[in-house]
Amino acid sequence: MDDNRDAFGDQPANGNVPPQGGVSGYEGDKLANSFHEEDRGTGTLTSPAFTITRPALNFLIGGGNHPHDPATSDAPPPPGSVFADFEGGSYGPGWTATGTFENTKPAEGALPGQLPVSGYEGRYLVNTFYDHDNGTGHITSPEFQITTEYINFLVGGGNHPYPGDAGNPPTSVNLIIGGQVVRTSTGQENEALSWTNWNVSQFKGQTARIDIVDENTGGWGHILADQFTFSNQPAFPRSTETAVNLLVDDQVVRTATGKDSERLDWAGWNVRSLIGKTAQLQVVDRNTGGWGHILADQFMFSDVKAQSAEERADWLDYGKDYYAAVSWNDVPDGRRLMIGWTNNWQYAGQIPTSPWRSAMSVPRELALKTIDGEVQVVQQPVDELQRLRTGRAYHIADQPIVDSARTVEHCSGKALEIVAELAIGDARQTGLIVRADDGEQTVIGYDADTHEVYVDRMRSGRVDFSRNFPGVQRAPLEPRNGKVRLHVLVDWSVIEVYADQGQRVITDQVFPADSSQELKMFAAGGSARLEAMDVWTLRSIWSGESDSGQCAPRAEQATENPGGGHGTNRVFGRVASARASTRCYYEAVLSKGARTARRSMRFTYRLTAAAPVRLTVRRRNGSPAWTSCPPRRGKKPFRYTDIDRWNEDGRAGENRSDIGTAAGIARPRKVVVTRKWAHARGTVSLNRMLRSKHLRAGTYVLSVASLDDTGRVTSERHVKFWVVTPRSSR
């Protein structure tokens, strides 16, 4: 047992461990129960090694809902220099407190009315629970110089990331350099503090402050912090799991947790792929907060995976974000239509959107249908949704997928309707990946091992605002003749999946970057085949505009070349808009490495579809040598001289890279050249065009031109910007 605190006692429990109450659902007289020392105890029960011999491992589980997290560690924090531990009866020399926290001091654990606080070092910590969650203010350190690779510290309390918004102000710990927040952390809605780290190697030698912020008066509207340490190694979060884990080769390969309930329920793992392996079971309690215990009983092998009460239910929607659905009576054509709220009270107040949070699903039509001899409720999007389609479907068929993920060329977007049929073959999983780019993706797949359709949003974009958000939602589904049909609606922040005939539906929110618009097909563990797929881009239901992507007809679908009579039938994009992140720059240098003390130059263009792009930087002939940012000028034509030119392959989606730098930016004003119905976006990397070139003060333009396959310009946009040399540097 770890920490010399035996959460499990020296033998199985006879139900409740006083003062616990309500433990039920176990078999026989005894079970494993880690409530010894109440929720303050921690420990691990480890089984002897055994061989997996059957396809399923079933067991009963209850207690706290604190899943295993592979990113956590049981190792102690690395050595370092303690900057602040709050053990002296005050926040420390040079620390200041404002608002409610003025004239307060570090807390000795929990404050009146607060749940037990744990995980801090020594006797004291920063705790903003003063006046319960109604207190607001800042607790700020004196300035210090950064001399190490990392700043490690303990953090807990509310999960309200900085900067927040009017509806969800932050509870956070911020690192401030030059008046800007450069690093930030928040709690995880837990009164148990855990280690976190900031990599500050790029800021070495700079002066910084730590700002502990509490501007939130809602639920979990407080922050806990302790033990700020300067180190050359990172500290990793502590494990706070209450879980049952299956270990093979000392690695966790299956895991389950409770549901914040003292009633045990069945759980099961599909272990068919592990038959013949040597394994161990661990029942783990690393949590000292609320529901910080685990219950387990009746481990057994079987040929069939056990189902929990939730899994045994027939759900209208198996996703996390379909709630409070309502339907209409007396629809004129007799249809039964329904709409639901796409959110979940576990994180409804924390989702990273503004100025409102969440939305409604698309309206669905419900019907009863006999499937495999059983009457089932089926759902499909209403036919009226087809009016939002922008044109012909992008169609592909007969595409083999061999243990890989393949990008669907010339088809992307953040508002799509997809109808796909996949032959599973010998793949263990196959399906589609949407809203993908730069490490982000939402996976819509079929698991042949478990016979389930699923949506995996673990890496779908912003998932850090609530521990209840990241996850995989699954629904049971049998294939038909070895095939699975998926009807998918992809919106900016909602995914709706209608599987087979609509008897299985999954609705999930996702919060990817605007640039994550790629569409992919995949197979894992074998070969599958995309039998056929149709994709439509969808217009906005509000404005009727379509700026959410482009699915150009494939060459064999095209009947003419929109670019004219030259070249092949490939459809090339046109430049819809171009803009500069800032209008005016001081002492601009176009080079690859952007120093942290300088400001970056960034240019962005939008294409309606993929196309070759020519980028040209030009300087106005006879331009004044500006000493300050000029006022906005008219459109009087002037001659310009090319400084340099660069060709690149533009694509649908955003391509970011470091660009030129400037000493400062005066009166920044956004330069936007736009066209109605922009579709996709890419970024111009000026440093790749002009390496280590100093720009003389003057007026410049960046020309962004799309080309066809013969190199002919098909469209062009210009962005004007100014380079300024202050009088003091002349």
Secondary structure, 3 states (H helix, E strand, C coil): CHHHCECCCCCCECCCCCCCCCCECCCCCCEEECCCCHHHCEEEEECCCEECCCCEEEEEEEECCECCCCCCECCCCCCCEEEECCCCCCCCCCCEECHHHCCCCCECCCCCCCCCCECCCCCCEEECCCCHHHCCEEEECCCEECCCCEEEEEEEECCECCCCECCECCEEEEEEECCEEEEEECCCCEEEEEEEEEECHHHCCCEEEEEEEECCCCCCCCEEEEEEEEECCCCCCECCCEEEEEEECCEEEEEEECCCEEEEEEEEEECHHHCCCEEEEEEEECCCCCCCCEEEEEEEEECCCCCCHHHHCCCCCCCCCCEEEEECCCCCCCCEEEEEEECCCCCCCCCCCCCCCCEECCCEEEEEEEECCEEEEEEEECHHHHHHECCCCEEEEEEEEECCEEEEEEEEECCEEEEEEEECCCCCEEEEEEEEECCEEEEEEEECCCCEEEEECCCCCCCCCCCCCCCEEEEECCCECCEEEEEEEECCCEEEEEECCCCEEEEEECCCCCCCCEEEEEEECCEEEEEEEEEEEECCCCCCCCCCEEECCCCCCCCCCCCCCCCCCCCCCCEEEEEECCCEEECCEECCCCCCCCEECCEEEEECCCEEEEEEEEEECCCCCCCCCCCCCCCCCCCEEEEEEEEEEECCCCCCCCCCEECECCCCCCEEECCCCCCCCEEECHHHHCCCEECCCEEEEEEEEEECCCCCEEEEEEEEEEEECCHHHC
